[in-house]
């Protein structure tokens, strides 16, 4: 069975969303994250999970940040 990647839409500034970084971007150390989960519009996602925001593929990292992994075509 093929696993589907949830489409989460655009980040809502009114709701909790973890930082979204490019693959080569470093996280500023002045922010204490280390939540163990990533949030997107108030919904928690486990480390290792992928979501789509528009056509962007985002990966939840263990530090509690999203990392862009490229783009996916719409299906």
C-alpha positions in Angstrom: 0.0 0.0 0.0 1.4 3.4 -1.0 1.9 5.9 1.8 0.5 9.3 1.2 2.1 12.6 2.4 -0.4 14.9 4.1 -1.1 18.2 2.4 -1.0 20.8 5.2 -1.6 24.0 3.2 0.2 27.3 3.9 1.6 28.2 7.4 -1.0 30.2 9.3 0.7 33.0 11.3 -2.1 32.7 14.0 -1.2 29.0 14.7 1.9 27.3 16.0 4.3 26.3 13.2 7.9 25.1 13.8 10.6 26.9 11.9 11.1 25.9 8.2 14.7 25.7 7.1 16.4 25.0 3.8 18.6 21.8 3.8 21.8 23.8 4.0 20.5 26.4 6.5 21.8 26.5 10.1 19.4 27.0 13.0 20.2 30.0 15.1 21.3 28.9 18.6 19.6 31.8 20.3 16.3 29.9 20.1 15.7 26.9 22.4 13.6 24.4 20.4 14.4 20.8 21.1 10.7 20.0 21.3 11.0 16.5 19.9 8.0 17.1 17.5 7.3 19.6 14.7 4.2 21.7 14.6 2.4 22.9 11.5 -0.7 25.1 12.0 -1.0 23.8 15.5 -0.8 20.1 14.6 2.1 18.0 16.0 4.1 15.7 13.7 6.6 13.1 14.7 10.3 13.3 13.7 10.8 11.6 10.4 7.4 12.5 9.1 6.9 14.3 5.8 4.2 16.8 4.9 3.5 18.9 1.8 2.9 22.6 2.0 1.8 23.6 -1.4 4.3 21.8 -3.7 7.1 21.9 -1.0 8.1 18.7 0.7 9.0 19.2 4.3 10.7 16.7 6.7 10.3 16.9 10.5 13.8 16.7 12.1 14.4 15.5 15.7 15.2 19.1 16.8 11.6 20.1 16.1 12.2 22.0 12.9 11.0 21.4 9.3 13.6 21.0 6.6 12.7 21.6 2.9 13.4 18.5 0.9 12.4 19.8 -2.6 9.1 20.0 -4.4 6.5 17.4 -5.2 4.0 17.6 -8.0 0.3 18.0 -7.1 -1.7 14.8 -7.2 
